[in-house]
Amino acid sequence: MLPVALAGKGHAAISAAPAVRTVCNERTFRLTSGISYPTGWRLEVLPPPDGDVDLTYRCLAGRGVDALAAPTLTDR
């Protein structure tokens, strides 16, 4: 959950917040994906929609536009 103090803040402030960075980071990516190297992966934070009472944010990982040709995280 997003800390209440960050509710309504912009993407840059939420992405840089220490509370969010402790969750959305390379270590978490390695632990949850089973991929031991984050090279080539772009990690991003998806904040909750403005005005939403649900303060759930998401940590996303991708390789860029159209860079994933097949499922990558299945069978891990």
Chimera marker file (.cmm) of the C-alpha trace (Angstrom):
<marker_set name="trace">
<marker id="1" x="0.000" y="0.000" z="0.000" r="1" g="1" b="0" radius="0.5"/>
<marker id="2" x="1.103" y="3.493" z="-0.787" r="1" g="1" b="0" radius="0.5"/>
<marker id="3" x="1.824" y="5.551" z="2.331" r="1" g="1" b="0" radius="0.5"/>
<marker id="4" x="-1.068" y="7.967" z="2.909" r="1" g="1" b="0" radius="0.5"/>
<marker id="5" x="1.342" y="10.910" z="2.793" r="1" g="1" b="0" radius="0.5"/>
<marker id="6" x="2.015" y="10.073" z="-0.884" r="1" g="1" b="0" radius="0.5"/>
<marker id="7" x="-1.651" y="9.887" z="-1.920" r="1" g="1" b="0" radius="0.5"/>
<marker id="8" x="-2.307" y="12.346" z="-4.736" r="1" g="1" b="0" radius="0.5"/>
<marker id="9" x="1.396" y="12.958" z="-5.379" r="1" g="1" b="0" radius="0.5"/>
<marker id="10" x="2.755" y="12.734" z="-8.900" r="1" g="1" b="0" radius="0.5"/>
<marker id="11" x="4.473" y="9.769" z="-10.509" r="1" g="1" b="0" radius="0.5"/>
<marker id="12" x="7.975" y="11.147" z="-9.943" r="1" g="1" b="0" radius="0.5"/>
<marker id="13" x="7.418" y="11.690" z="-6.204" r="1" g="1" b="0" radius="0.5"/>
<marker id="14" x="5.839" y="8.262" z="-5.737" r="1" g="1" b="0" radius="0.5"/>
<marker id="15" x="8.518" y="6.454" z="-7.764" r="1" g="1" b="0" radius="0.5"/>
<marker id="16" x="11.314" y="8.113" z="-5.804" r="1" g="1" b="0" radius="0.5"/>
<marker id="17" x="9.791" y="7.642" z="-2.337" r="1" g="1" b="0" radius="0.5"/>
<marker id="18" x="11.960" y="5.442" z="-0.108" r="1" g="1" b="0" radius="0.5"/>
<marker id="19" x="8.927" y="3.390" z="1.024" r="1" g="1" b="0" radius="0.5"/>
<marker id="20" x="8.147" y="2.529" z="-2.611" r="1" g="1" b="0" radius="0.5"/>
<marker id="21" x="11.802" y="1.961" z="-3.597" r="1" g="1" b="0" radius="0.5"/>
<marker id="22" x="12.168" y="-0.640" z="-0.828" r="1" g="1" b="0" radius="0.5"/>
<marker id="23" x="9.517" y="-2.691" z="-2.673" r="1" g="1" b="0" radius="0.5"/>
<marker id="24" x="10.050" y="-1.819" z="-6.353" r="1" g="1" b="0" radius="0.5"/>
<marker id="25" x="13.729" y="-2.559" z="-6.897" r="1" g="1" b="0" radius="0.5"/>
<marker id="26" x="16.138" y="-5.005" z="-8.542" r="1" g="1" b="0" radius="0.5"/>
<marker id="27" x="16.219" y="-7.311" z="-5.519" r="1" g="1" b="0" radius="0.5"/>
<marker id="28" x="12.442" y="-7.720" z="-5.527" r="1" g="1" b="0" radius="0.5"/>
<marker id="29" x="12.544" y="-8.274" z="-9.292" r="1" g="1" b="0" radius="0.5"/>
<marker id="30" x="15.098" y="-11.067" z="-8.896" r="1" g="1" b="0" radius="0.5"/>
<marker id="31" x="13.173" y="-12.713" z="-6.043" r="1" g="1" b="0" radius="0.5"/>
<marker id="32" x="9.764" y="-12.625" z="-7.723" r="1" g="1" b="0" radius="0.5"/>
<marker id="33" x="10.809" y="-13.370" z="-11.292" r="1" g="1" b="0" radius="0.5"/>
<marker id="34" x="13.536" y="-15.946" z="-10.749" r="1" g="1" b="0" radius="0.5"/>
<marker id="35" x="15.706" y="-13.971" z="-13.173" r="1" g="1" b="0" radius="0.5"/>
<marker id="36" x="19.086" y="-13.397" z="-11.560" r="1" g="1" b="0" radius="0.5"/>
<marker id="37" x="20.162" y="-10.531" z="-13.791" r="1" g="1" b="0" radius="0.5"/>
<marker id="38" x="18.077" y="-7.378" z="-14.321" r="1" g="1" b="0" radius="0.5"/>
<marker id="39" x="20.184" y="-6.297" z="-17.318" r="1" g="1" b="0" radius="0.5"/>
<marker id="40" x="17.918" y="-5.179" z="-20.145" r="1" g="1" b="0" radius="0.5"/>
<marker id="41" x="14.872" y="-4.948" z="-17.902" r="1" g="1" b="0" radius="0.5"/>
<marker id="42" x="13.203" y="-1.648" z="-17.115" r="1" g="1" b="0" radius="0.5"/>
<marker id="43" x="11.631" y="-1.449" z="-13.684" r="1" g="1" b="0" radius="0.5"/>
<marker id="44" x="8.783" y="1.007" z="-13.182" r="1" g="1" b="0" radius="0.5"/>
<marker id="45" x="6.194" y="1.979" z="-10.586" r="1" g="1" b="0" radius="0.5"/>
<marker id="46" x="2.516" y="2.217" z="-11.491" r="1" g="1" b="0" radius="0.5"/>
<marker id="47" x="0.881" y="4.496" z="-8.915" r="1" g="1" b="0" radius="0.5"/>
<marker id="48" x="-2.784" y="4.211" z="-8.003" r="1" g="1" b="0" radius="0.5"/>
<marker id="49" x="-5.145" y="6.379" z="-10.080" r="1" g="1" b="0" radius="0.5"/>
<marker id="50" x="-5.658" y="9.922" z="-8.791" r="1" g="1" b="0" radius="0.5"/>
<marker id="51" x="-8.536" y="10.121" z="-6.352" r="1" g="1" b="0" radius="0.5"/>
<marker id="52" x="-8.731" y="6.349" z="-5.881" r="1" g="1" b="0" radius="0.5"/>
<marker id="53" x="-9.363" y="5.278" z="-2.279" r="1" g="1" b="0" radius="0.5"/>
<marker id="54" x="-7.425" y="2.062" z="-2.958" r="1" g="1" b="0" radius="0.5"/>
<marker id="55" x="-3.779" y="3.057" z="-2.522" r="1" g="1" b="0" radius="0.5"/>
<marker id="56" x="-2.358" y="-0.095" z="-4.112" r="1" g="1" b="0" radius="0.5"/>
<marker id="57" x="0.591" y="0.590" z="-6.397" r="1" g="1" b="0" radius="0.5"/>
<marker id="58" x="2.303" y="-1.902" z="-8.665" r="1" g="1" b="0" radius="0.5"/>
<marker id="59" x="5.888" y="-2.711" z="-9.556" r="1" g="1" b="0" radius="0.5"/>
<marker id="60" x="6.265" y="-3.451" z="-13.252" r="1" g="1" b="0" radius="0.5"/>
<marker id="61" x="9.123" y="-4.883" z="-15.299" r="1" g="1" b="0" radius="0.5"/>
<marker id="62" x="9.501" y="-4.811" z="-19.049" r="1" g="1" b="0" radius="0.5"/>
<marker id="63" x="12.033" y="-4.688" z="-21.820" r="1" g="1" b="0" radius="0.5"/>
<marker id="64" x="10.585" y="-1.787" z="-23.801" r="1" g="1" b="0" radius="0.5"/>
<marker id="65" x="7.975" y="-1.458" z="-26.518" r="1" g="1" b="0" radius="0.5"/>
<marker id="66" x="7.369" y="-4.779" z="-28.311" r="1" g="1" b="0" radius="0.5"/>
<marker id="67" x="10.545" y="-6.295" z="-26.813" r="1" g="1" b="0" radius="0.5"/>
<marker id="68" x="8.879" y="-9.350" z="-25.290" r="1" g="1" b="0" radius="0.5"/>
<marker id="69" x="8.151" y="-11.823" z="-28.064" r="1" g="1" b="0" radius="0.5"/>
<marker id="70" x="6.968" y="-14.643" z="-25.786" r="1" g="1" b="0" radius="0.5"/>
<marker id="71" x="5.961" y="-15.180" z="-22.158" r="1" g="1" b="0" radius="0.5"/>
<marker id="72" x="9.048" y="-14.655" z="-20.048" r="1" g="1" b="0" radius="0.5"/>
<marker id="73" x="8.048" y="-15.317" z="-16.450" r="1" g="1" b="0" radius="0.5"/>
<marker id="74" x="6.102" y="-18.573" z="-16.922" r="1" g="1" b="0" radius="0.5"/>
<marker id="75" x="7.439" y="-21.822" z="-15.460" r="1" g="1" b="0" radius="0.5"/>
<marker id="76" x="9.669" y="-20.003" z="-12.964" r="1" g="1" b="0" radius="0.5"/>
<link id1="1" id2="2" r="1" g="1" b="0" radius="0.2"/>
<link id1="2" id2="3" r="1" g="1" b="0" radius="0.2"/>
<link id1="3" id2="4" r="1" g="1" b="0" radius="0.2"/>
<link id1="4" id2="5" r="1" g="1" b="0" radius="0.2"/>
<link id1="5" id2="6" r="1" g="1" b="0" radius="0.2"/>
<link id1="6" id2="7" r="1" g="1" b="0" radius="0.2"/>
<link id1="7" id2="8" r="1" g="1" b="0" radius="0.2"/>
<link id1="8" id2="9" r="1" g="1" b="0" radius="0.2"/>
<link id1="9" id2="10" r="1" g="1" b="0" radius="0.2"/>
<link id1="10" id2="11" r="1" g="1" b="0" radius="0.2"/>
<link id1="11" id2="12" r="1" g="1" b="0" radius="0.2"/>
<link id1="12" id2="13" r="1" g="1" b="0" radius="0.2"/>
<link id1="13" id2="14" r="1" g="1" b="0" radius="0.2"/>
<link id1="14" id2="15" r="1" g="1" b="0" radius="0.2"/>
<link id1="15" id2="16" r="1" g="1" b="0" radius="0.2"/>
<link id1="16" id2="17" r="1" g="1" b="0" radius="0.2"/>
<link id1="17" id2="18" r="1" g="1" b="0" radius="0.2"/>
<link id1="18" id2="19" r="1" g="1" b="0" radius="0.2"/>
<link id1="19" id2="20" r="1" g="1" b="0" radius="0.2"/>
<link id1="20" id2="21" r="1" g="1" b="0" radius="0.2"/>
<link id1="21" id2="22" r="1" g="1" b="0" radius="0.2"/>
<link id1="22" id2="23" r="1" g="1" b="0" radius="0.2"/>
<link id1="23" id2="24" r="1" g="1" b="0" radius="0.2"/>
<link id1="24" id2="25" r="1" g="1" b="0" radius="0.2"/>
<link id1="25" id2="26" r="1" g="1" b="0" radius="0.2"/>
<link id1="26" id2="27" r="1" g="1" b="0" radius="0.2"/>
<link id1="27" id2="28" r="1" g="1" b="0" radius="0.2"/>
<link id1="28" id2="29" r="1" g="1" b="0" radius="0.2"/>
<link id1="29" id2="30" r="1" g="1" b="0" radius="0.2"/>
<link id1="30" id2="31" r="1" g="1" b="0" radius="0.2"/>
<link id1="31" id2="32" r="1" g="1" b="0" radius="0.2"/>
<link id1="32" id2="33" r="1" g="1" b="0" radius="0.2"/>
<link id1="33" id2="34" r="1" g="1" b="0" radius="0.2"/>
<link id1="34" id2="35" r="1" g="1" b="0" radius="0.2"/>
<link id1="35" id2="36" r="1" g="1" b="0" radius="0.2"/>
<link id1="36" id2="37" r="1" g="1" b="0" radius="0.2"/>
<link id1="37" id2="38" r="1" g="1" b="0" radius="0.2"/>
<link id1="38" id2="39" r="1" g="1" b="0" radius="0.2"/>
<link id1="39" id2="40" r="1" g="1" b="0" radius="0.2"/>
<link id1="40" id2="41" r="1" g="1" b="0" radius="0.2"/>
<link id1="41" id2="42" r="1" g="1" b="0" radius="0.2"/>
<link id1="42" id2="43" r="1" g="1" b="0" radius="0.2"/>
<link id1="43" id2="44" r="1" g="1" b="0" radius="0.2"/>
<link id1="44" id2="45" r="1" g="1" b="0" radius="0.2"/>
<link id1="45" id2="46" r="1" g="1" b="0" radius="0.2"/>
<link id1="46" id2="47" r="1" g="1" b="0" radius="0.2"/>
<link id1="47" id2="48" r="1" g="1" b="0" radius="0.2"/>
<link id1="48" id2="49" r="1" g="1" b="0" radius="0.2"/>
<link id1="49" id2="50" r="1" g="1" b="0" radius="0.2"/>
<link id1="50" id2="51" r="1" g="1" b="0" radius="0.2"/>
<link id1="51" id2="52" r="1" g="1" b="0" radius="0.2"/>
<link id1="52" id2="53" r="1" g="1" b="0" radius="0.2"/>
<link id1="53" id2="54" r="1" g="1" b="0" radius="0.2"/>
<link id1="54" id2="55" r="1" g="1" b="0" radius="0.2"/>
<link id1="55" id2="56" r="1" g="1" b="0" radius="0.2"/>
<link id1="56" id2="57" r="1" g="1" b="0" radius="0.2"/>
<link id1="57" id2="58" r="1" g="1" b="0" radius="0.2"/>
<link id1="58" id2="59" r="1" g="1" b="0" radius="0.2"/>
<link id1="59" id2="60" r="1" g="1" b="0" radius="0.2"/>
<link id1="60" id2="61" r="1" g="1" b="0" radius="0.2"/>
<link id1="61" id2="62" r="1" g="1" b="0" radius="0.2"/>
<link id1="62" id2="63" r="1" g="1" b="0" radius="0.2"/>
<link id1="63" id2="64" r="1" g="1" b="0" radius="0.2"/>
<link id1="64" id2="65" r="1" g="1" b="0" radius="0.2"/>
<link id1="65" id2="66" r="1" g="1" b="0" radius="0.2"/>
<link id1="66" id2="67" r="1" g="1" b="0" radius="0.2"/>
<link id1="67" id2="68" r="1" g="1" b="0" radius="0.2"/>
<link id1="68" id2="69" r="1" g="1" b="0" radius="0.2"/>
<link id1="69" id2="70" r="1" g="1" b="0" radius="0.2"/>
<link id1="70" id2="71" r="1" g="1" b="0" radius="0.2"/>
<link id1="71" id2="72" r="1" g="1" b="0" radius="0.2"/>
<link id1="72" id2="73" r="1" g="1" b="0" radius="0.2"/>
<link id1="73" id2="74" r="1" g="1" b="0" radius="0.2"/>
<link id1="74" id2="75" r="1" g="1" b="0" radius="0.2"/>
<link id1="75" id2="76" r="1" g="1" b="0" radius="0.2"/>
</marker_set>
